[in-house]
Amino acid sequence: MIERKIVVKPVCPPELLQDVPVAPAMPAEALVEASDETLRWLGAIFSHAALLEERLRDARTACPDD
């Protein structure tokens, strides 16, 4: 008789287990001069990055504790 056993074990990709780098701080004297359209685009990029960081942190909570 041949016995087969299938084990399903959730694993997380190593990239998910890496620390999220700290965002660089804007210098106190920093000044950005740009058109309204460009400033909206910059705001969208920052929001996009924050969303991705939040999703990475949330996904990490689904990783098994080894």
C-alpha positions as CSV (number, residue, x, y, z in Angstrom):
1,M,0.0,0.0,0.0
2,I,1.3,3.5,-0.9
3,E,0.3,6.3,1.5
4,R,0.3,9.8,0.3
5,K,0.1,12.9,2.5
6,I,-0.4,16.4,1.2
7,V,0.4,19.2,3.5
8,V,-0.6,22.8,2.5
9,K,1.5,25.3,4.4
10,P,1.1,29.0,3.8
11,V,4.4,30.8,3.3
12,C,5.3,34.5,2.8
13,P,7.7,35.7,0.1
14,P,10.9,37.0,1.6
15,E,10.2,40.5,0.1
16,L,7.1,40.7,2.3
17,L,9.2,40.0,5.4
18,Q,11.6,42.8,4.8
19,D,11.2,46.1,6.7
20,V,9.6,48.9,4.9
21,P,12.2,51.7,4.5
22,V,11.6,54.9,6.5
23,A,10.3,57.6,4.2
24,P,12.8,60.5,3.8
25,A,11.9,63.6,5.7
26,M,11.3,66.8,3.8
27,P,13.8,69.5,4.9
28,A,12.2,72.4,6.9
29,E,13.2,74.9,4.2
30,A,12.1,72.8,1.3
31,L,10.0,74.6,-1.3
32,V,8.3,73.1,-4.2
33,E,7.1,75.4,-7.0
34,A,5.1,73.7,-9.7
35,S,1.9,74.0,-11.6
36,D,-1.4,72.9,-9.9
37,E,-1.5,69.9,-12.2
38,T,2.0,68.8,-11.2
39,L,1.2,69.3,-7.5
40,R,-1.9,67.1,-7.9
41,W,0.3,64.5,-9.6
42,L,2.8,64.6,-6.7
43,G,0.0,64.3,-4.2
44,A,-1.3,61.3,-6.1
45,I,2.2,59.7,-6.1
46,F,2.5,60.2,-2.3
47,S,-1.0,58.7,-1.8
48,H,-0.1,55.7,-4.0
49,A,3.1,55.0,-2.1
50,A,1.2,55.3,1.3
51,L,-1.4,52.8,0.0
52,L,1.2,50.3,-1.1
53,E,3.0,50.6,2.2
54,E,-0.3,50.0,4.1
55,R,-1.0,46.9,1.9
56,L,2.4,45.5,2.6
57,R,2.0,45.9,6.3
58,D,-1.5,44.4,6.2
59,A,-0.3,41.4,4.1
60,R,2.5,40.8,6.6
61,T,-0.2,40.1,9.2
62,A,-1.3,37.1,7.2
63,C,2.1,35.5,7.3
64,P,2.4,32.4,9.5
65,D,4.4,32.7,12.7
66,D,7.2,30.2,12.3
